Amino acid sequence: MALHHGDELKHLFENVRVNLDEIYNESKKPFVYDNRRRYAVIVIDMLNDFVLGKLGNERFKSIVPSIRALLDWASEHSIPIIYSNDSHRSTDFELNRWGEHAIRGTWGAEVIEELKPKSRDFIVPKTSYSGFFNTDLDSVLRSIYNGEGANTLILTGLHTDICVRHTAADAFFRGYELIIPYDAVNSFTEAQHLLGLKYLRYAYLADIVSTKQIIKGV
């Protein structure tokens, strides 16, 4: 029996109007590691193909200054910075959804010029939405701070409701607390971005703050 993609989902939701204030309201701030936080900043998919190329969107350029400010702050405070970058082969399953993008070894898979990694930063390639899936990210995080490991992750980059969300899920499953600067992540539309933020707070206890709040002292 063959399975077919139908229009049932479209019909199901065509008359639905979502009020963001009515969903995902219950929230808490991170609290487990309050007195002994060890931070790491993770930059997700701030690549040429995502910002300027095949999947580019004018919205994504707006978060570059905030991420730049966070990276400068992290460097000044000796906080590790990790780049979680799509690095695809032409056979990767995800390409069936998004088409070819961030093919390893190409310009599209490179971090945009404004946010280029420094020699001391970590680069962890990935082939799917989550920065943890089949990667060394968890090992890197647990190796820093002289082997004590990071326990609080500041997630930045793209997209709030896709790669940031799935990376946050895997971080939560592994016992990391999360801080999401709302002006340093984004998605294709404002609705996706806001719904993504609400879900991150509701499901994973992410603290949703501004970049300025982090820099002043989270």
Helices and strands as residue ranges (DSSP letters): H 8-13, G 20-22, E 39-44, H 48-51, H 58-61, H 64-76, E 81-86, H 95-98, G 107-109, G 113-115, E 122-126, H 137-143, E 152-158, H 163-173, E 177-181, E 185-186, H 190-204, E 207-209, H 211-217
